[in-house]
């Protein structure tokens, strides 16, 4: 079992981000990108959907990044539950696959967007927040 990682940064007015992904390599890369982006801070990371739900409950982030394909509760189901329980949080699905190869139920999850992991960058993070952060 992979346990959730908590970070205790000073948030001030920064956008708090939680990353939910079963791959530690992507979580680490996302953490670096988030913390290197002005106005954002990585609040925590979880390795499964269930851990992600608990972490969001505890940390109340403004933005949640969720991998589509995870063992156990997949990202689509995790996103659906998060958007129901935490409508204030902007949920973004992430996937290594092109959107054409992602389950059609992803569109029904309540997530604001679906992005490819390989495209995730500081500029994408800023664009996501500029587009969906004020909804």
matplotlib code that plots the C-alpha trace (Angstrom):
import matplotlib.pyplot as plt

x = [0.0, 1.3, 0.6, -0.4, 2.3, 1.6, 3.5, 3.0, 4.0, 3.0, 0.0, -0.7, -2.7, -1.1, -3.3, -3.0, -2.7, -3.1, -1.8, -3.4, -1.4, -0.2, 3.1, 5.6, 7.7, 4.8, 3.9, 7.5, 7.6, 4.2, 5.4, 8.5, 6.4, 3.8, 6.3, 8.3, 5.2, 4.6, 1.2, 1.0, 2.0, 2.0, -0.1, 0.2, 0.2, -1.7, -1.0, -4.6, -8.1, -9.1, -6.0, -6.8, -10.3, -9.0, -6.2, -8.6, -10.9, -8.0, -6.3, -9.1, -7.1, -8.2, -6.9, -6.7, -4.8, -6.0, -4.6, -7.3, -5.9, -5.1, -5.7, -8.6, -10.7, -9.8, -9.4, -12.8, -14.6, -12.3, -13.0, -16.8, -16.7, -14.5, -16.6, -19.7, -18.1, -15.8, -17.4, -15.1, -12.0, -11.2, -10.5, -8.3, -7.9, -4.4, -3.5, -0.6, -3.1, -4.6, -8.1, -9.6, -8.3, -9.7, -13.0, -16.0, -17.2, -14.4, -16.5, -19.2, -16.9, -17.3, -13.7, -13.0, -10.4, -8.4, -4.7, -1.9, 0.8, 3.5, 2.1, 2.0, 4.2, 4.3, 2.5, -0.2, -0.8, -1.2, -3.5, -5.6, -6.1, -6.7, -9.4, -11.1, -10.0, -12.7, -15.6]
y = [0.0, 3.4, 6.0, 9.6, 12.2, 15.4, 18.6, 21.6, 24.6, 28.1, 28.7, 32.4, 33.1, 30.3, 27.8, 24.5, 21.4, 17.7, 15.1, 11.6, 9.1, 5.6, 6.3, 7.9, 9.2, 11.4, 12.5, 13.7, 15.4, 17.1, 18.3, 20.0, 21.7, 22.9, 24.3, 25.9, 27.7, 31.1, 31.2, 27.5, 25.1, 21.3, 20.4, 16.7, 13.5, 10.3, 6.9, 5.8, 7.1, 6.3, 8.0, 11.0, 11.3, 11.3, 13.8, 16.2, 16.0, 16.9, 19.6, 21.2, 22.1, 24.4, 22.1, 18.3, 16.4, 12.8, 10.0, 8.3, 4.8, 3.6, 0.2, -0.1, 3.1, 4.6, 8.3, 8.7, 7.4, 9.3, 12.5, 11.8, 11.5, 14.5, 16.8, 15.7, 16.1, 19.1, 21.3, 24.1, 22.1, 22.1, 18.5, 17.8, 14.3, 13.4, 10.5, 9.2, 8.2, 10.5, 11.7, 9.4, 6.4, 7.6, 6.1, 8.1, 8.2, 10.6, 13.4, 12.5, 12.6, 16.3, 17.0, 20.4, 19.1, 16.1, 16.6, 14.4, 13.7, 14.4, 17.9, 18.8, 21.9, 25.2, 27.0, 24.3, 24.6, 28.4, 27.9, 25.4, 27.7, 30.7, 28.8, 26.8, 28.4, 31.0, 28.8]
z = [0.0, -0.9, 1.8, 1.1, 1.4, 3.2, 2.6, 4.9, 2.8, 3.7, 1.4, 1.7, -1.4, -3.5, -5.3, -3.3, -5.4, -4.6, -7.0, -7.1, -9.2, -8.6, -10.2, -7.8, -10.7, -12.0, -8.5, -8.0, -11.4, -10.8, -7.4, -8.9, -11.6, -9.1, -6.7, -9.5, -10.8, -9.1, -7.3, -6.8, -4.0, -3.8, -0.7, -0.9, -3.0, -2.9, -4.6, -4.9, -5.4, -1.8, -0.4, -2.7, -1.3, 2.2, 1.4, -0.3, 2.7, 5.0, 2.9, 1.0, -2.1, -4.9, -7.6, -7.8, -10.5, -10.8, -13.0, -15.1, -14.8, -11.3, -9.7, -7.4, -7.7, -11.0, -11.7, -13.3, -10.2, -7.9, -9.9, -9.7, -6.0, -5.5, -7.6, -5.6, -2.2, -2.9, -5.6, -4.8, -5.9, -9.6, -10.7, -13.7, -15.1, -16.3, -18.6, -20.6, -23.3, -25.9, -25.0, -27.8, -25.8, -22.4, -21.3, -22.4, -18.8, -18.1, -19.6, -17.1, -14.0, -13.4, -14.1, -15.6, -18.1, -19.3, -20.1, -21.2, -18.6, -21.2, -21.8, -18.1, -17.5, -15.7, -18.6, -18.7, -15.0, -15.4, -18.4, -16.5, -13.6, -15.8, -17.6, -14.8, -11.5, -11.3, -12.1]

ax = plt.figure().add_subplot(projection="3d")
ax.plot(x, y, z, "-o")
ax.set_aspect("equal")
plt.show()
